[in-house]
Amino acid sequence: MNIQEGLVDLICFFEEFFVAHGMNATFAQYLNLLINLVVLTLIIFGINYMIKHFIIETFKLFTNKTKTTFDDFLIKSNFPRYIGRFLPLFVIYELFPLIFSEFPDVLKIFYRLVDIYIIILIVWICRSMLRSTRNYLNTRTEFNDKPLESFSQIIMIFIWIIGFMFIFSELTDRSVIGFIYTLGAASAVILLIFKDTILGLVASIQVSVNDIVRIGDWITFETYGADGTVTEINLATVRVQNWDNTYTTIPTYSLISDSFQNWRGMQESPGRRIKRSVFIKQNSVKFLSHDDIEKLKKIHLIAPYLENRQSEIDKFNESNNIDKSLLINGRNQTNLGIFRKYADSYLQEHSAVHKEMYLMVRHLAPTPNGIPLEILCFSRDKRWENYEYISADIFDHLIAAIPYFDLKLFEAPSGDDIRSFLGEKSES
């Protein structure tokens, strides 16, 4: 109490001094008030200087000696500075009422402003802690694929909502419940103004809870022209780095409302699918004679198959007295069937093809462009450049092998083909 009386005497010193020397009492009061405000401002600047050059620097020295990097992120997010602001606030809170003791209306506004500032300062401290936690977790490998930016933004929105509730309560002298009632009455306007933010908030929660997309996933989103790796997920947008190193920004709620392709399943699986077709000319498909079979037995991959298969066919035809003067009679092998077996055997022998996953060579329905012979298998190496190399290697070989089976690939005629045809026709 003696300290407070001493401060009051010190604050009123100039007023009493000026009045004693004949100055008007009202003017002396306001001049004394001005001098006290200047002194208080100097004190606050002095405390801020001390906090900046001593307390914060001491905190930095302390963090340099610790093994964890979390405290380094606290410094970068201004956490010590926000904490240090409570000291000058405490000084103002203690001295200001003494300076304005004769101005109750000013004190009423002062206390309200201080309460609002404390609320905002607490929100800033929470934001600093949240940013530091997010940046720290980004350095941990187990969190590299998590949408930490989206999580932090969602939490920050709720913190600001709570902060605004208390600020509203301070400004209107109403309870937080009253703010909620007011918010409910204005919900239609709020939904209209903050539609994208609310949609992003809901979408971010769904994306995170259902694990729809992670950072590092390869996605294809034709609607937005995105085809690449997800680099960032936040409340409003998802950022995708395309394979040509351009960036595409996608609204977060589009991941819920629209359809897109996520290649994560392929990346996590043992192999990557190869699914392509070669088109065989239909008029090149034929039955094979014994001479044709003997010729194809020189191909090592299918020699055992041809030996066993042809033996079964001959036994069947002999036992049923099939007239083989025409190849169409009885059971026969075709060049396309044997090539299909050759392609299957080639894939079984290929070291880059995963043997424990689907492996199939099949016919599709005939088309005007020929008979599609589809190759379906999985490469062991899922990296894009190696995957393309393996696919090309397989089809290089199969395309080059087709003529050995007296088959022909379908190819649309070029200008040279048409000129050659017209030339032959004119000579005839």
Buried (B, 14 or more C-beta within 10 A) or exposed (E): EEEEEEBEEEBBEBBEEBBEEEBEEEEBBEBBBEBBEEBBEEBBEEBBEBBEEEBBEEBEEEBEEEEEEBBBBBBEBBBBBBBBBBBBBEBBBEBBBBBBEEBEEBBEEBBBEBBBEBBBBBBBBBBBBBBBBBBBBBEEEEBEBBBBBBBBBBBBBEBBEBBBBBBBBBEEEEEEEBBEEEBEEEEEEBEEEEEBBBBBBBBBBBBBEEEBBBBEBBBBBEEBEBBBBBEBBBBBBBBBBBEEEEEBEBBBBBBBEEEBEBBBEBEEEEBBBBEBBBBBBBEBBBBBEEEBBEEBBEBEBBEEBBEEBBEEBBEEBEEEEBEBEEBEEBBBBBBBBBBBBBBBBBBEEBEBBBBEBEBEBEBEEEEEBBBBBEBBBBBBBBEEEBBEBBBEEBBEEBEEBBEBBBBBBBEEEEEEEEEEEEEEEEEE
